[in-house]
Amino acid sequence: MSKHVVIDPITRIEGHLRIEAVINDDNVITEAYSSSTMFRGIEEILKGRDPRDCGLLAMRICGVCTGTHYQRSIEAVEHAFNVTIPKNARLVRNLMQGGLYIHDHIVHFYHLHALDWVDITKALEADPKAAVAEAQKWAKLSGQRPWNASEDVFAEVQARVTKYVKQGRLGIFGNAYWGSKAYKLTPEQNLIGLSHYLDALELQREVAKAQAIFGGKNPHPQSIVVGGVTCVQDIKNPARVAEFKDIIQKALKFTKQAYLPDVYMAGTMYADEALNGTGGGLGNYMSFGDFNLDDTPFYEAAKLFPSGVVMNKDLSKVYELDQTKITEDVTHAWYEGTTNLHPYDGVTAPEYTGFGKKEDHIAYLDTDKKYSWIKSPLYDDERMEVGPLARMIVGVAKGDKKITKYVTTFLKNGNLPIKVLFSTVGRTAARAIETELMCEEVITWCDELASNAAHGDLSTWTEFDFDTVSKDAKGYGMAEAPRGGLGHWIKIKDGKVENYQAVVPSTWNAAPKDYKGRMGAYEASLVGTKVVNPDEPLEIIRTVHSFDPCIACAVHIVDTRGKELAVYKVNPVGSSRA
């Protein structure tokens, strides 16, 4: 007899996410449903405002990737106004965005995703001396020394956490599926992961500081304006650029000596799942492209990450991206209408219809009708996955030399076939590969910015006549966020915002079924997964977390005047153990 499993909320993410899964007698997932239970209406708040202010409000879509929403919103207005920013502004934006990538990826793996692989309780059984040898083994695959090769350090970490356990003070480690047979690391490997978890807490603080050097603060930086950036004094000061570079060099060292070896370790221990394609999902990958490498006008510049679409895991063919082919479907989303609309014409009008049947005091989603606050984006009438894996897949398929080098080196070092990328393990590995690449590119951009300023170029803004360019215009800011393709579309009339729509990475990945009944990326990635224990569905959590969900981006609402906009009452249901 099949079992209906509810995980609500999915924890260690930003925002509210509910997963329902139907598991058959063989403990294999046959159906999966992804639902956000929180509404986003910030597009409505932006209507009627000065377009130059949009970025400051749009960044409030999310409290994690604030800077990338800020930049995409500003770029949408610049595109509408036909404004090309100066070189220094491009480099500063690349540094801010690159710092965000590095921060996000490290935080995601260690503090949001690692506990899906690492059993904290088993780390307490480890032999610290044996853990040193184990750390050396995995670092050697990358040709590196291990980040930590000290028996005393491992013993101290073990003693510290043991004390917390005995006192009943596990804190953030207090509620998980510890002891599950779905965990596969040895005690020593678990201890290594736990040690790096704690080290990453210190590192992420430093990388957050780096983002504030040019952004003024973090989160919610304030230095990007339509036409360029405002941090000219930081550009002029070599010490500020050097400070940023120094922090990123530390992040690169950690990535090479801890992050990549840990992914090799986890990938090897979970190799059966990777080879079987567990968590692979849709097999359709899309990248908007990101990080301009020259100063040509919008969407003409060479990019670090190329744009494109790969269908059905076929790396022999890449389709060129055409933003006119993007639409949003709301057949199974709590919004009015069903028609696929391009973001320029998008409507965000809530229509909450509630949950469906109630059994054993649990209210289940009405999956035949509407069941999520997330819309269902389509590209050329196809479902897509976005994110680091998509960027790596598109880069390899396009023959990008730099991306191909990083991906093939990782696979060669781990003695892994390329097919392992199409899995939960592969999705996690792609983020680590990208982190190394991004650290090295950011260091290069630091040198380029310092050299440019030293030679006397301090230009940071392109002048434009607002009254002329803002009469009747439209534009889009389409590039990548750490979690995947992010687009902001704006229509401007008589100097005011007429319509605004944001389609974010977690909209693409966390979406419900579309008008044809086709699953979103989360849903598709779960179908076919074998669960060791349906009462402790660690495998579901692991795969969903591999996407780095940010549901606040996909669904969010604020009102600047504190007005109550609506009341939605949902009975609390399901398990909170996630």
C-alpha positions as CSV (number, residue, x, y, z in Angstrom):
1,M,0.0,0.0,0.0
2,S,1.4,3.4,-1.0
3,K,2.2,6.0,1.6
4,H,1.6,9.8,1.4
5,V,4.5,11.6,3.0
6,V,4.3,15.3,4.0
7,I,7.3,17.4,4.9
8,D,6.3,20.8,6.0
9,P,8.3,22.9,6.4
10,I,11.5,22.0,4.6
11,T,14.0,23.6,6.9
12,R,17.5,25.0,6.3
13,I,16.2,27.2,3.5
14,E,14.8,30.7,3.2
15,G,11.1,30.9,3.0
16,H,8.3,28.4,3.2
17,L,8.4,25.1,1.3
18,R,6.2,22.0,1.5
19,I,6.9,18.7,-0.2
20,E,4.4,15.9,-0.5
21,A,5.4,12.6,-2.0
22,V,3.6,9.3,-2.7
23,I,5.8,6.3,-1.9
24,N,5.0,2.8,-3.2
25,D,5.4,-0.6,-1.4
26,D,9.0,-0.7,-2.7
27,N,9.7,2.6,-1.0
28,V,10.1,4.3,-4.4
29,I,8.6,7.8,-4.9
30,T,6.0,7.7,-7.6
31,E,4.5,11.2,-7.3
32,A,5.9,14.4,-5.8
33,Y,4.4,17.9,-5.3
34,S,6.3,21.1,-4.4
35,S,4.3,23.9,-2.8
36,S,5.2,27.3,-1.4
37,T,2.8,28.4,1.2
38,M,3.8,32.1,1.2
39,F,2.7,34.8,-1.3
40,R,5.0,37.2,-3.1
41,G,3.5,40.4,-4.5
42,I,6.4,42.8,-4.6
43,E,5.8,43.4,-8.3
44,E,2.6,45.1,-7.4
45,I,4.5,47.4,-5.0
46,L,6.8,48.6,-7.7
47,K,4.0,49.8,-10.0
48,G,3.8,53.6,-10.3
49,R,7.2,54.2,-8.8
50,D,10.3,55.9,-10.3
51,P,12.2,53.2,-12.2
52,R,15.5,54.4,-10.7
53,D,14.3,53.3,-7.3
54,C,13.2,49.8,-8.3
55,G,16.5,48.2,-7.4
56,L,16.3,49.3,-3.8
57,L,12.9,47.7,-3.4
58,A,13.4,44.7,-5.6
59,M,16.4,43.6,-3.6
60,R,13.9,43.1,-0.7
61,I,12.5,40.1,-2.6
62,C,15.2,38.1,-0.8
63,G,17.3,38.4,2.4
64,V,20.1,36.2,1.0
65,C,20.8,37.1,-2.6
66,T,19.8,40.7,-2.1
67,G,22.6,42.0,-4.3
68,T,21.8,40.0,-7.3
69,H,18.1,41.1,-7.3
70,Y,19.4,44.7,-6.9
71,Q,21.7,44.3,-9.9
72,R,19.2,42.6,-12.2
73,S,16.6,45.3,-11.4
74,I,19.0,48.1,-12.1
75,E,20.1,46.4,-15.3
76,A,16.5,46.1,-16.5
77,V,16.2,49.8,-16.2
78,E,19.5,50.4,-17.9
79,H,18.5,48.1,-20.7
80,A,15.2,50.1,-21.1
81,F,17.2,53.3,-21.2
82,N,19.9,51.9,-23.5
83,V,22.6,52.8,-21.0
84,T,26.0,51.1,-21.1
85,I,28.0,51.3,-17.9
86,P,31.8,52.1,-17.7
87,K,34.5,49.5,-17.2
88,N,35.0,50.2,-13.5
89,A,31.3,49.8,-12.8
90,R,31.3,46.5,-14.7
91,L,34.2,45.2,-12.7
92,V,32.8,46.4,-9.3
93,R,29.5,44.7,-10.1
94,N,31.3,41.5,-11.1
95,L,33.2,41.6,-7.8
96,M,30.1,42.1,-5.8
97,Q,28.2,39.4,-7.7
98,G,31.2,37.0,-7.6
99,G,31.5,37.5,-3.8
100,L,27.9,36.7,-3.5
101,Y,28.4,33.4,-5.4
102,I,31.3,32.4,-3.2
103,H,29.5,33.2,0.0
104,D,26.3,31.5,-1.1
105,H,27.9,28.3,-2.3
106,I,30.0,27.8,0.8
107,V,27.1,28.6,3.1
108,H,24.8,26.4,1.1
109,F,27.0,23.3,1.1
110,Y,28.2,23.4,4.7
111,H,25.3,25.1,6.6
112,L,22.2,24.2,4.6
113,H,23.1,20.9,2.8
114,A,26.0,19.2,4.6
115,L,23.8,17.7,7.3
116,D,22.0,15.7,4.6
117,W,25.3,13.9,4.1
118,V,27.0,14.2,7.5
119,D,25.6,12.4,10.6
120,I,26.7,14.5,13.5
121,T,26.1,11.8,16.0
122,K,28.4,9.3,14.2
123,A,31.2,11.9,14.2
124,L,31.4,11.5,18.0
125,E,32.5,7.8,17.5
126,A,35.4,8.7,15.2
127,D,39.1,8.2,15.8
128,P,40.7,11.7,15.4
129,K,44.0,10.1,14.3
130,A,42.2,8.1,11.6
131,A,40.3,11.3,10.6
132,V,43.7,13.0,9.8
133,A,44.6,10.2,7.4
134,E,41.1,10.3,5.8
135,A,41.4,14.1,5.3
136,Q,44.8,13.7,3.6
137,K,43.3,11.0,1.3
138,W,40.5,13.2,-0.1
139,A,42.6,16.4,-0.4
140,K,45.2,14.4,-2.4
141,L,42.6,13.9,-5.1
142,S,42.8,17.7,-5.7
143,G,46.5,17.7,-5.4
144,Q,46.2,19.7,-2.1
145,R,47.0,19.5,1.5
146,P,44.0,19.1,3.7
147,W,42.5,22.2,5.3
148,N,42.9,20.5,8.7
149,A,45.4,17.7,9.3
150,S,45.6,18.0,13.1
151,E,44.6,15.2,15.4
152,D,44.3,17.7,18.2
153,V,41.8,19.9,16.3
154,F,39.6,17.0,15.3
155,A,39.7,15.8,19.0
156,E,38.8,19.3,20.2
157,V,35.8,19.5,17.8
158,Q,34.7,16.1,18.9
159,A,34.9,17.0,22.6
160,R,33.1,20.3,22.1
161,V,30.1,18.7,20.3
162,T,30.1,15.7,22.7
163,K,29.7,18.2,25.6
164,Y,26.7,19.8,23.9
165,V,25.1,16.4,23.4
166,K,25.5,15.4,27.0
167,Q,24.0,18.7,28.1
168,G,21.1,18.3,25.7
169,R,22.2,21.5,23.9
170,L,22.5,20.4,20.3
171,G,21.0,23.7,19.1
172,I,21.1,23.7,15.3
173,F,21.9,20.0,15.3
174,G,19.0,19.2,17.6
175,N,16.4,18.0,15.1
176,A,17.3,15.7,12.3
177,Y,17.3,12.1,11.1
178,W,20.4,11.2,13.0
179,G,21.2,7.5,12.7
180,S,19.3,7.0,9.5
181,K,20.6,4.2,7.3
182,A,20.4,6.8,4.4
183,Y,23.7,8.2,5.8
184,K,26.7,6.6,4.3
185,L,29.8,8.3,5.6
186,T,32.2,6.7,8.0
187,P,32.6,8.2,11.5
188,E,35.9,9.7,10.5
189,Q,34.4,11.2,7.4
190,N,31.5,12.6,9.5
191,L,34.1,14.2,11.8
192,I,35.9,15.9,8.9
193,G,32.6,17.3,7.6
194,L,31.6,18.5,11.1
195,S,35.0,20.2,11.5
196,H,34.7,22.0,8.2
197,Y,31.1,23.0,9.0
198,L,32.5,25.0,12.0
199,D,35.4,26.4,10.0
200,A,33.0,27.6,7.3
201,L,31.1,29.6,9.8
202,E,34.1,31.8,10.3
203,L,34.9,32.0,6.6
204,Q,31.5,33.0,5.5
205,R,31.6,36.0,7.9
206,E,34.8,37.2,6.1
207,V,33.3,36.8,2.7
208,A,30.2,38.7,3.8
209,K,32.6,41.5,4.8
210,A,34.1,41.4,1.3
211,Q,30.7,42.1,-0.3
212,A,30.3,45.2,1.9
213,I,33.6,46.7,0.7
214,F,32.1,47.9,-2.5
215,G,28.4,47.5,-1.6
216,G,28.5,49.7,1.5
217,K,26.8,47.0,3.6
218,N,25.6,43.4,3.4
219,P,22.9,42.4,3.0
220,H,21.1,45.0,0.9
221,P,24.1,46.9,-0.7
222,Q,23.5,50.4,-1.7
223,S,26.2,51.3,-4.3
224,I,24.6,50.3,-7.6
225,V,22.7,53.0,-9.4
226,V,21.2,53.3,-12.9
227,G,24.2,54.0,-15.1
228,G,27.0,52.6,-12.8
229,V,28.2,52.5,-9.2
230,T,28.8,55.1,-6.5
231,C,31.8,53.5,-4.7
232,V,34.5,55.7,-6.4
233,Q,36.4,56.2,-3.2
234,D,36.8,52.5,-2.7
235,I,38.0,52.1,-6.3
236,K,40.6,54.8,-5.8
237,N,42.0,53.1,-2.6
238,P,44.3,50.2,-3.4
239,A,44.0,48.9,0.2
240,R,40.3,48.3,-0.3
241,V,40.8,46.3,-3.5
242,A,43.6,44.4,-1.8
243,E,41.4,43.6,1.3
244,F,38.7,42.2,-1.0
245,K,41.3,40.1,-2.9
246,D,42.8,38.8,0.4
247,I,39.5,37.5,1.6
248,I,38.7,35.8,-1.7
249,Q,42.2,34.1,-1.6
250,K,41.3,32.7,1.8
251,A,38.0,31.4,0.3
252,L,39.9,29.8,-2.6
253,K,42.3,28.0,-0.2
254,F,39.3,26.7,1.8
255,T,37.6,25.6,-1.4
256,K,40.6,23.7,-2.7
257,Q,41.6,22.1,0.7
258,A,38.2,21.4,2.2
259,Y,35.1,22.0,0.0
260,L,36.2,20.1,-3.1
261,P,37.7,17.2,-1.1
262,D,34.5,17.0,0.9
263,V,32.5,16.8,-2.3
264,Y,34.8,14.1,-3.6
265,M,34.4,12.2,-0.3
266,A,30.6,12.5,-0.3
267,G,30.3,11.8,-4.0
268,T,32.4,8.6,-3.7
269,M,30.4,7.3,-0.7
270,Y,27.2,8.0,-2.5
271,A,28.5,6.9,-5.9
272,D,25.8,4.4,-6.4
273,E,23.1,7.1,-6.3
274,A,25.2,9.3,-8.7
275,L,25.7,6.5,-11.2
276,N,22.0,5.6,-11.1
277,G,21.0,9.3,-11.7
278,T,19.1,9.6,-8.4
279,G,17.7,13.2,-8.3
280,G,18.5,13.9,-11.9
281,G,15.0,15.2,-12.7
282,L,14.0,17.0,-15.8
283,G,17.2,16.7,-17.8
284,N,16.5,20.2,-19.4
285,Y,19.0,22.9,-18.4
286,M,19.0,26.6,-19.0
287,S,21.5,29.3,-18.3
288,F,20.9,33.0,-18.9
289,G,24.7,33.7,-18.9
290,D,26.5,36.0,-16.5
291,F,29.5,38.2,-15.8
292,N,30.3,40.5,-18.7
293,L,33.9,40.3,-19.7
294,D,34.0,43.5,-21.9
295,D,32.2,46.8,-22.2
296,T,29.9,46.3,-25.2
297,P,26.2,47.1,-24.9
298,F,23.7,44.8,-23.2
299,Y,23.6,41.2,-24.2
300,E,26.4,41.6,-26.7
301,A,29.3,41.2,-24.3
302,A,31.4,38.0,-23.9
303,K,30.5,36.3,-20.7
304,L,32.1,34.1,-18.1
305,F,29.1,31.8,-18.1
306,P,27.5,31.4,-21.6
307,S,23.8,31.4,-22.1
308,G,21.9,28.6,-23.7
309,V,19.5,25.6,-23.3
310,V,20.3,21.9,-23.3
311,M,17.5,19.5,-23.7
312,N,17.2,15.8,-22.5
313,K,20.8,15.7,-21.2
314,D,22.0,15.9,-24.8
315,L,25.4,17.7,-24.6
316,S,25.8,17.5,-28.4
317,K,23.4,20.4,-29.0
318,V,22.8,23.8,-27.4
319,Y,19.9,26.0,-28.3
320,E,20.5,29.8,-28.2
321,L,18.5,31.6,-25.5
322,D,15.6,33.8,-26.6
323,Q,13.9,35.6,-23.8
324,T,10.7,36.1,-25.8
325,K,10.1,32.3,-25.4
326,I,9.7,32.7,-21.6
327,T,6.2,32.5,-20.2
328,E,4.6,31.8,-16.8
329,D,1.7,29.4,-16.3
330,V,-0.6,29.6,-13.2
331,T,-2.8,26.6,-13.8
332,H,-1.6,25.0,-10.5
333,A,-0.6,28.2,-8.8
334,W,-2.8,30.3,-6.5
335,Y,-3.2,33.2,-9.0
336,E,-6.0,34.3,-11.3
337,G,-6.2,32.9,-14.8
338,T,-4.4,30.0,-16.5
339,T,-3.0,31.7,-19.6
340,N,0.8,31.6,-20.3
341,L,2.0,35.2,-20.3
342,H,5.4,36.7,-21.1
343,P,6.8,38.6,-18.1
344,Y,6.3,41.9,-19.8
345,D,2.6,41.2,-19.7
346,G,2.6,39.2,-16.5
347,V,-0.1,39.5,-13.8
348,T,0.3,38.8,-10.1
349,A,-3.3,38.6,-8.9
350,P,-3.7,36.1,-6.0
351,E,-6.5,33.6,-6.0
352,Y,-6.1,31.4,-2.9
353,T,-8.3,28.2,-3.1
354,G,-6.9,26.4,0.0
355,F,-5.9,22.8,0.6
356,G,-7.8,19.7,-0.4
357,K,-8.8,16.6,1.4
358,K,-8.2,16.0,5.1
359,E,-7.3,12.6,6.3
360,D,-6.1,11.6,9.8
361,H,-6.0,15.2,10.8
362,I,-3.7,16.1,7.9
363,A,-4.9,18.5,5.1
364,Y,-3.2,17.5,1.8
365,L,-2.6,19.7,-1.2
366,D,-5.4,19.9,-3.8
367,T,-2.9,18.8,-6.4
368,D,-5.6,18.4,-9.2
369,K,-6.2,22.1,-8.9
370,K,-4.1,25.0,-7.5
371,Y,-1.5,24.1,-4.8
372,S,1.3,26.6,-4.6
373,W,2.1,30.3,-4.6
374,I,4.9,29.7,-7.1
375,K,4.0,30.1,-10.8
376,S,5.2,27.6,-13.4
377,P,7.7,29.2,-15.8
378,L,8.2,27.7,-19.2
379,Y,10.8,28.2,-21.9
380,D,9.5,27.5,-25.4
381,D,6.8,25.5,-23.7
382,E,9.2,23.3,-21.8
383,R,10.1,22.9,-18.1
384,M,13.6,23.8,-17.2
385,E,16.2,23.4,-14.4
386,V,18.4,26.3,-13.6
387,G,21.4,26.7,-11.3
388,P,25.1,25.9,-11.0
389,L,24.6,22.5,-12.7
390,A,22.8,24.1,-15.6
391,R,25.6,26.6,-16.0
392,M,28.2,23.8,-16.0
393,I,26.1,21.7,-18.4
394,V,25.6,24.5,-20.9
395,G,29.2,25.6,-20.6
396,V,30.5,22.1,-21.4
397,A,27.9,21.6,-24.2
398,K,28.9,24.9,-25.8
399,G,32.6,24.0,-25.6
400,D,33.5,26.8,-23.3
401,K,37.2,26.1,-22.6
402,K,37.3,27.4,-19.1
403,I,34.2,25.7,-17.8
404,T,35.1,22.5,-19.6
405,K,38.6,22.5,-18.0
406,Y,37.2,22.8,-14.5
407,V,34.5,20.2,-15.0
408,T,36.8,17.6,-16.7
409,T,39.5,18.1,-14.1
410,F,37.0,17.5,-11.3
411,L,35.7,14.3,-13.0
412,K,39.2,13.1,-13.8
413,N,40.4,13.6,-10.2
414,G,37.5,11.7,-8.9
415,N,37.6,9.0,-11.6
416,L,34.0,9.8,-12.4
417,P,32.0,9.6,-15.7
418,I,30.3,12.7,-16.9
419,K,26.9,11.1,-16.4
420,V,27.2,11.5,-12.6
421,L,26.5,15.2,-13.1
422,F,22.9,14.3,-13.8
423,S,22.0,13.5,-10.2
424,T,21.7,15.0,-6.7
425,V,25.4,14.3,-6.2
426,G,26.2,16.0,-9.5
427,R,24.2,19.1,-8.7
428,T,26.1,19.4,-5.4
429,A,29.4,18.9,-7.2
430,A,28.7,21.5,-9.8
431,R,28.3,24.1,-7.1
432,A,31.7,23.2,-5.7
433,I,33.4,23.3,-9.1
434,E,31.9,26.7,-9.8
435,T,33.1,28.0,-6.4
436,E,36.7,27.3,-7.4
437,L,36.3,28.8,-10.8
438,M,34.6,31.9,-9.3
439,C,37.3,32.5,-6.7
440,E,40.0,32.5,-9.3
441,E,38.1,34.8,-11.7
442,V,37.3,37.3,-8.9
443,I,41.0,37.5,-8.0
444,T,41.7,38.3,-11.6
445,W,39.0,41.0,-11.6
446,C,40.5,42.6,-8.5
447,D,43.8,42.9,-10.3
448,E,42.1,44.4,-13.4
449,L,40.2,47.0,-11.3
450,A,43.4,48.0,-9.4
451,S,45.3,48.4,-12.6
452,N,42.6,50.4,-14.3
453,A,42.4,52.8,-11.3
454,A,46.2,53.1,-11.1
455,H,46.3,54.2,-14.8
456,G,43.9,57.0,-14.0
457,D,40.5,55.7,-15.0
458,L,38.1,56.5,-12.2
459,S,34.9,56.6,-14.3
460,T,32.0,55.0,-12.6
461,W,28.8,56.4,-14.2
462,T,27.3,57.0,-17.6
463,E,25.2,60.2,-17.8
464,F,21.7,60.0,-19.3
465,D,18.7,62.3,-19.7
466,F,16.0,60.6,-17.6
467,D,13.1,62.8,-18.9
468,T,14.0,61.8,-22.5
469,V,14.6,58.0,-22.0
470,S,11.8,57.3,-19.6
471,K,8.8,58.4,-21.6
472,D,7.9,55.0,-23.0
473,A,10.4,52.2,-22.6
474,K,10.8,48.5,-21.6
475,G,13.8,46.4,-20.7
476,Y,14.9,43.3,-18.9
477,G,17.8,42.3,-16.6
478,M,18.6,38.7,-17.4
479,A,21.6,37.0,-15.9
480,E,22.4,34.4,-13.3
481,A,22.0,34.4,-9.5
482,P,23.9,31.9,-7.4
483,R,20.9,29.6,-7.6
484,G,20.3,30.0,-11.3
485,G,18.7,32.1,-14.1
486,L,17.1,35.4,-12.8
487,G,15.1,37.8,-14.8
488,H,13.5,41.2,-14.0
489,W,11.3,42.7,-16.7
490,I,10.0,46.3,-16.6
491,K,7.7,48.5,-18.6
492,I,8.0,52.2,-18.1
493,K,5.5,54.9,-19.2
494,D,5.8,58.7,-18.6
495,G,8.7,58.1,-16.1
496,K,6.8,55.6,-13.9
497,V,6.7,51.8,-13.7
498,E,3.7,50.5,-15.6
499,N,4.4,46.8,-15.1
500,Y,7.1,44.8,-13.3
501,Q,7.8,41.0,-13.1
502,A,10.6,39.0,-11.6
503,V,11.1,35.3,-12.6
504,V,13.6,33.9,-10.1
505,P,15.6,30.7,-9.9
506,S,13.4,29.0,-7.3
507,T,10.4,29.9,-9.5
508,W,11.9,27.7,-12.2
509,N,12.9,24.9,-9.9
510,A,10.3,24.8,-7.2
511,A,7.3,25.3,-9.4
512,P,4.2,23.1,-9.4
513,K,2.9,21.2,-12.4
514,D,2.0,23.2,-15.5
515,Y,-1.1,23.2,-17.7
516,K,0.0,20.0,-19.4
517,G,0.5,18.2,-16.0
518,R,4.3,18.3,-16.4
519,M,6.3,18.5,-13.2
520,G,8.6,21.2,-12.0
521,A,12.3,20.5,-11.3
522,Y,12.0,19.6,-7.6
523,E,9.1,17.3,-8.3
524,A,10.7,15.6,-11.2
525,S,14.0,15.1,-9.3
526,L,12.2,13.2,-6.5
527,V,10.2,10.7,-8.7
528,G,12.0,7.4,-8.9
529,T,14.1,8.0,-5.7
530,K,14.2,5.0,-3.3
531,V,13.7,6.0,0.3
532,V,15.2,3.8,3.1
533,N,12.6,4.8,5.7
534,P,9.5,6.8,4.6
535,D,9.1,8.0,8.2
536,E,12.5,9.6,7.9
537,P,12.7,10.8,4.3
538,L,16.3,12.0,4.3
539,E,16.6,11.3,0.6
540,I,13.9,13.8,-0.2
541,I,15.5,16.5,1.9
542,R,18.9,15.8,0.3
543,T,17.7,16.2,-3.2
544,V,15.6,19.3,-2.6
545,H,18.4,20.9,-0.7
546,S,20.8,20.2,-3.6
547,F,19.0,23.0,-5.6
548,D,19.7,25.5,-2.8
549,P,16.0,26.6,-2.4
550,C,15.3,30.2,-1.7
551,I,11.5,30.3,-1.6
552,A,11.5,33.9,-0.3
553,C,12.7,34.9,-3.7
554,A,10.0,32.9,-5.4
555,V,7.2,34.1,-3.1
556,H,7.3,37.2,-1.0
557,I,5.1,40.2,0.0
558,V,5.7,43.4,1.9
559,D,3.8,46.6,2.4
560,T,5.8,49.7,3.2
561,R,3.0,51.4,5.1
562,G,2.2,48.4,7.3
563,K,-1.2,47.8,5.7
564,E,-2.8,44.4,6.1
565,L,-3.1,43.1,2.5
566,A,-4.8,39.8,3.1
567,V,-5.3,37.1,5.6
568,Y,-4.7,33.4,4.6
569,K,-5.5,30.8,7.2
570,V,-3.9,27.4,6.7
571,N,-4.2,24.6,9.2
572,P,-0.7,23.4,10.3
573,V,-0.1,20.0,8.9
574,G,2.6,17.4,8.5
575,S,5.9,16.9,10.1
576,S,8.4,19.6,11.0
577,R,11.3,17.2,11.2
578,A,13.4,18.2,8.3
